[in-house]
Each structure stands twice: as C-alpha cells, then as structure tokens.
C-alpha cells in the first residue's frame, strides 16, 4: 500500500495498527507475515467477497482461495 492509498482511511480506521505487538509489526515489515493473505482469510471467515459484501462462507472461500 502506498502512502497515498493509506490516506484514504481515517485515523480511526487505521488505529488498530497501534494495538499490534512490536513482534507482529517487525514480522510484517520484514516480509515474514503477509497481511494480504491474513486479510483474505479473515474475509473468507466472515463470508465476505473482495468488496466486503456477504456471499456466504463457501463462496467466500472460493473467492479468496482460503
């Protein structure tokens, strides 16, 4: 994500990152933890497509290859 893309979100929307443990932030920064993959799995677990619309768990798993 570029800095410009990050500015489309409010501080409240991005505030969750401040709660992350240092070791998690370090792993992300070093490419040891893929947040994109984690986000896709979480969307699938919530039954949501790539736009955040409910599609059901089976369809979401297909969309996100979870």
C-alpha positions, 0 to 999 in steps of 0.5 A: 500500500502506498502512502497515498492509498493509506490516506484514504482511511481515517485515523480511526480506521487505521488505529488498530495498527497501534494495538499490534505487538512490536513482534507482529509489526517487525514480522510484517515489515520484514516480509515474514507475515503477509497481511494480504493473505491474513486479510483474505482469510479473515474475509473468507471467515466472515463470508465476505467477497473482495468488496466486503459484501456477504456471499456466504462462507463457501463462496467466500472461500472460493473467492479468496482461495482460503 
